[in-house]
Amino acid sequence: DGEVHINELKNGSTETFWNPTSEVRRQRLKRHIVLFEEQTDFESERLWQHVTSAINKGDQHKATQEKFVLEEEQRNAARERRESGTEWKPLLFRHDAGTNEWRYKYEDLRPWDPLNDIAQFEKDGILQTMERHLSTRMSNHKATCINNQITRHKRSAKDCRRRKTSDQPSNHSQNTESSCSTPESVQELSDDDGKYLSLGFESLCAQCAKEMNHLKEIHSAVLSLQKAQQDIHR
């Protein structure tokens, strides 16, 4: 995203080869790197630091020399490992004998899930995905609903006892007691939701049940997409 010039050494003239627009500059990707002092010896910035320094100074001869020294050290190290029978074990890559290619060990080939995946980030050289964990969030929402059901149940029982001890006519008291002890109608629940009714409380709110059904449909669709993606990859 910077200017590029062509310098004509014969006559000393300079020509602008590339001058990016402000739009191009705004589209530049943000660079994320590990701090130099935290890098290991084989990380690119530290490994090629002398070559990079020479290039930045415009000294191509020095850069070529440093590149030769670096590559020669790597050849010698590979020769010593081969002679001693020491196997080189990469930390982040594995060799695929079928395709004769090196593959990233922690590659994630599943489709991006916009409902659960938030962002990708790198930690200790490993690419990871930050997730929302919808299942956990829905479990918390269920727990909140159950707590609300318990509170309403206790309040209802307390109101029943208060009405039974009042001086209302006996037939009215019997009707009131009967209405309090009769469980409210519950909608049909799945096996997963049945465990929340073990204490005899009413079912989850209609909104919860609707969201759960919607999430199940989405989950089924995502699984189908993931299978298709894996088939395509194979």
C-alpha positions as CSV (number, residue, x, y, z in Angstrom):
1,D,0.0,0.0,0.0
2,G,3.0,2.3,-0.5
3,E,4.4,4.1,-3.5
4,V,6.7,2.1,-5.9
5,H,9.3,4.0,-8.0
6,I,11.5,3.0,-10.9
7,N,15.0,4.5,-10.7
8,E,16.9,4.7,-14.0
9,L,20.5,4.4,-13.1
10,K,21.8,5.5,-16.5
11,N,20.4,9.0,-16.5
12,G,19.2,9.2,-12.8
13,S,15.5,9.7,-13.7
14,T,12.7,8.4,-11.4
15,E,9.4,7.2,-12.6
16,T,6.3,6.4,-10.3
17,F,5.3,2.8,-11.0
18,W,2.6,2.5,-8.4
19,N,0.8,5.0,-6.2
20,P,-2.1,3.5,-4.3
21,T,-5.3,5.4,-3.7
22,S,-6.7,6.2,-0.3
23,E,-9.3,3.4,-0.8
24,V,-6.5,0.9,-1.3
25,R,-4.7,2.1,1.8
26,R,-7.9,1.8,3.9
27,Q,-8.3,-1.8,2.8
28,R,-5.0,-2.9,4.2
29,L,-5.2,-5.9,6.5
30,K,-4.1,-5.3,10.1
31,R,-0.9,-7.1,10.8
32,H,-0.8,-9.3,13.9
33,I,2.6,-10.6,15.0
34,V,4.2,-12.1,18.1
35,L,6.5,-9.8,19.9
36,F,10.1,-10.2,18.7
37,E,11.5,-11.0,22.2
38,E,8.8,-13.7,22.6
39,Q,9.6,-15.5,19.3
40,T,11.5,-18.8,19.1
41,D,14.6,-19.2,17.0
42,F,12.8,-20.7,14.1
43,E,10.0,-18.1,13.7
44,S,10.3,-16.3,10.5
45,E,10.9,-12.7,11.7
46,R,13.7,-13.8,14.1
47,L,15.2,-16.4,11.7
48,W,15.4,-14.0,8.8
49,Q,16.2,-10.8,10.8
50,H,19.7,-10.2,9.2
51,V,18.4,-10.8,5.7
52,T,15.5,-8.4,6.4
53,S,17.8,-5.8,7.9
54,A,20.0,-5.8,4.8
55,I,17.0,-5.5,2.4
56,N,15.7,-2.6,4.4
57,K,19.0,-0.9,4.1
58,G,19.1,-1.5,0.3
59,D,22.2,-3.7,0.6
60,Q,21.3,-6.6,-1.7
61,H,24.8,-8.0,-1.6
62,K,24.7,-8.3,2.2
63,A,21.1,-9.7,2.0
64,T,22.3,-12.4,-0.4
65,Q,25.3,-13.3,1.9
66,E,23.0,-13.6,5.0
67,K,20.6,-15.7,3.1
68,F,23.4,-18.1,2.0
69,V,24.7,-18.4,5.6
70,L,21.2,-19.1,6.9
71,E,20.4,-21.7,4.3
72,E,23.8,-23.4,4.7
73,E,23.2,-23.7,8.4
74,Q,19.9,-25.4,7.7
75,R,21.5,-27.8,5.2
76,N,24.2,-28.8,7.7
77,A,21.7,-29.3,10.5
78,A,19.6,-31.6,8.1
79,R,22.8,-33.5,7.2
80,E,23.7,-34.1,10.9
81,R,20.2,-35.3,11.7
82,R,20.3,-37.6,8.7
83,E,23.7,-39.1,9.7
84,S,22.6,-39.5,13.3
85,G,19.2,-41.0,12.4
86,T,17.4,-38.2,14.3
87,E,13.8,-37.6,13.0
88,W,12.7,-34.0,12.6
89,K,9.3,-33.5,14.2
90,P,7.5,-30.3,13.2
91,L,5.3,-28.7,15.9
92,L,2.5,-27.5,13.7
93,F,2.6,-29.5,10.5
94,R,2.3,-33.2,9.5
95,H,3.3,-34.9,6.2
96,D,0.4,-36.4,4.2
97,A,1.9,-39.4,2.5
98,G,-1.2,-39.7,0.2
99,T,-0.7,-36.3,-1.4
100,N,3.0,-35.8,-0.5
101,E,2.0,-32.5,1.1
102,W,2.6,-30.8,4.4
103,R,-0.7,-30.1,6.3
104,Y,-1.4,-27.9,9.2
105,K,-2.0,-30.2,12.2
106,Y,-4.9,-28.1,13.7
107,E,-6.7,-27.3,10.5
108,D,-10.5,-26.9,10.9
109,L,-12.3,-27.9,7.8
110,R,-15.9,-27.5,9.1
111,P,-18.0,-24.8,7.6
112,W,-18.1,-21.5,9.5
113,D,-21.1,-21.4,11.8
114,P,-22.5,-17.9,12.0
115,L,-24.7,-18.8,14.9
116,N,-21.9,-20.1,17.1
117,D,-18.5,-19.0,15.7
118,I,-17.4,-15.4,16.6
119,A,-13.8,-15.1,15.5
120,Q,-10.6,-16.9,14.7
121,F,-7.5,-16.2,16.7
122,E,-4.0,-17.5,17.1
123,K,-2.5,-18.7,20.5
124,D,0.9,-20.4,20.8
125,G,1.0,-21.0,17.1
126,I,-2.4,-22.7,17.0
127,L,-5.4,-21.3,15.2
128,Q,-8.5,-21.5,17.3
129,T,-12.2,-20.4,16.9
130,M,-14.0,-18.4,19.6
131,E,-17.5,-19.8,20.0
132,R,-20.7,-18.6,21.5
133,H,-21.7,-22.0,22.9
134,L,-25.5,-21.7,22.2
135,S,-26.2,-24.9,24.0
136,T,-24.7,-23.5,27.2
137,R,-26.6,-20.3,26.8
138,M,-29.9,-22.1,26.3
139,S,-29.2,-24.3,29.3
140,N,-28.8,-21.2,31.4
141,H,-32.0,-19.8,29.9
142,K,-33.8,-23.0,30.8
143,A,-32.4,-22.8,34.4
144,T,-33.8,-19.3,34.7
145,C,-37.2,-20.4,33.5
146,I,-37.2,-23.2,36.0
147,N,-36.3,-20.9,38.8
148,N,-39.2,-18.6,37.8
149,Q,-41.5,-21.6,37.8
150,I,-40.4,-22.6,41.3
151,T,-41.0,-19.1,42.6
152,R,-44.5,-19.0,41.1
153,H,-45.2,-22.4,42.5
154,K,-44.2,-21.4,46.0
155,R,-46.2,-18.1,45.7
156,S,-49.3,-20.0,44.5
157,A,-49.0,-22.5,47.4
158,K,-48.7,-19.7,49.9
159,D,-51.7,-17.9,48.5
160,C,-53.7,-21.2,48.7
161,R,-52.9,-21.6,52.4
162,R,-53.9,-18.0,53.1
163,R,-57.2,-18.4,51.3
164,K,-58.0,-21.7,53.1
165,T,-57.6,-20.1,56.5
166,S,-59.9,-17.2,55.6
167,D,-63.6,-17.0,56.8
168,Q,-65.0,-17.6,53.3
169,P,-67.9,-20.1,52.9
170,S,-66.9,-23.7,53.0
171,N,-67.9,-24.5,49.4
172,H,-65.9,-21.6,48.1
173,S,-62.9,-22.7,50.1
174,Q,-63.1,-26.2,48.7
175,N,-63.3,-24.9,45.2
176,T,-60.3,-22.6,45.9
177,E,-58.3,-25.5,47.4
178,S,-59.1,-27.7,44.5
179,S,-58.0,-25.1,42.0
180,C,-54.7,-24.7,43.8
181,S,-53.9,-28.4,44.0
182,T,-54.8,-29.1,40.3
183,P,-51.6,-28.9,38.2
184,E,-51.7,-26.5,35.3
185,S,-51.9,-28.0,31.8
186,V,-48.5,-28.6,30.2
187,Q,-47.5,-28.8,26.6
188,E,-45.8,-31.8,25.2
189,L,-42.0,-31.8,25.8
190,S,-39.1,-33.6,24.3
191,D,-37.1,-36.2,26.3
192,D,-34.4,-33.6,26.9
193,D,-36.9,-31.2,28.5
194,G,-38.7,-33.8,30.6
195,K,-36.0,-33.8,33.2
196,Y,-37.0,-30.3,34.2
197,L,-40.4,-31.5,35.2
198,S,-39.3,-34.0,37.8
199,L,-40.6,-31.8,40.6
200,G,-44.0,-31.4,39.1
201,F,-43.5,-27.8,37.9
202,E,-45.2,-26.5,34.8
203,S,-43.4,-26.7,31.4
204,L,-40.9,-24.1,30.1
205,C,-42.3,-20.9,28.7
206,A,-43.7,-21.0,25.2
207,Q,-40.9,-18.8,23.9
208,C,-38.3,-21.2,25.3
209,A,-39.9,-24.2,23.6
210,K,-40.2,-22.3,20.3
211,E,-36.5,-21.3,20.4
212,M,-35.5,-24.8,21.3
213,N,-37.4,-26.2,18.3
214,H,-35.9,-23.5,16.1
215,L,-32.3,-24.3,17.3
216,K,-32.9,-28.0,16.6
217,E,-33.9,-27.3,13.0
218,I,-30.8,-25.1,12.6
219,H,-28.6,-27.7,14.1
220,S,-29.9,-30.3,11.7
221,A,-29.3,-28.0,8.8
222,V,-25.8,-27.2,9.9
223,L,-25.0,-31.0,10.2
224,S,-26.2,-31.5,6.7
225,L,-24.0,-28.7,5.4
226,Q,-21.0,-30.0,7.3
227,K,-21.4,-33.5,5.8
228,A,-21.7,-32.0,2.3
229,Q,-18.5,-29.9,3.0
230,Q,-16.6,-33.0,4.1
231,D,-17.8,-34.9,1.0
232,I,-16.6,-32.1,-1.2
233,H,-13.2,-32.0,0.5
234,R,-12.7,-35.7,0.1
